Amino acid sequence: MTKSKRVALYARVSTDSQTTENQLLRLRAVAERHGWTVVTEFVDNGVRGAKGRRERPQFDALLNGVARREFDMIAAWSVDRLGRSLQDLLGFLLELQSKRVDLYLDQQALDTSTPMGKAMFQLCGVFAELERSIIQERVKAGLERARAKGVTLGRPRTDPKVEAKIRKLAAGGMGKGKIARTLGVGVSVAQRVLTG
């Protein structure tokens, strides 16, 4: 006999005047039809999908549950309940994939516990990798363009006179923190000068 899947339901509405009840009723019915065991429900009320994880407390709790493998699958009404940004959604999918947690999206008929669903899920990973590569290429091209224009990249150089003062104060026994406060520089600047 196969073990029943432990499923977490996630529902979200953008405004307090809306209700998640229709989403949850549908997802509970799907779980019952498939023989899944609903172990927990996460509901974010009055939270826009464009908000990040930290502004969506129940979505954050859901991801913490994924990290702890508290369930085998997440079921949501639609992909837009999970997020609006492609980058955030792909990150979410990759996190699920790394923990071997499946995803069921009712409106998109996506179920990553099936062979077709897994293939779609893997395609999402391919597109995420492509997006990362494109971003890296743009950053590289931007840096090369800046260098060609003579822009100095990286941290600004510390004035040699300030560096000399840092070394002098350190030689007199003053600590890095006090040197930084005395000269109005960051502790990391003092650290770099003294270890460089």
Steps between C-alpha positions, in 0.01 A plus 500: 500500500643841402537766765265798470667825391526764772373819341517864609239731351589861423241769431535876462279797427616856432245690707323448831162522324579180305485147639721196453215261576429413133868420443516280810174318425625409152844391627349288780277328244799429272695358795210275596458379141872411477516346847746763626514588869474874563742557789484880514355807332679831450286806426621854426209746514530851355850447362591576138691233309772749408599525867813316601523200727550710814179698442304176451521326840311185400700461178814533711367232738423279199859528376631423849285186491651410162849537646405262783324257260178518703299407191545326166299740287366855490161561343393850392208633297717668235857601428412866564410413860866412555649816350499743210869531420647237268827515690329434836290218355802330347687532829202344678485212250872433532471497880221242478701294254806499728288363788308258276168662587241475223268779390137486390345806332128453444433762231810412296443123541863463606591208724873437535436154646404386146749444215354788293496730801862412580597583141329839526671558834840419349431739213446772761845417637650526150341843455627610843853400400463683168378813680801489737740463206343793316525719812867402547576589138330840538696575817826398333426717195412794728828467690701482177319810367575687825869400487521614135370842610772519765271445801690364800318196631504359850543671834634853494865525598575629847703821505869410566508764778210326677674164457814645662294631795336158544841329515637763740203468740521119488872514573414711806279215627157630395245236395336487157158607627637808676720586200195484273297728732789744545563538127139466387559193287346154507653224711538299178721781360725488806507120478594504132780753550648315796489156340579612143 
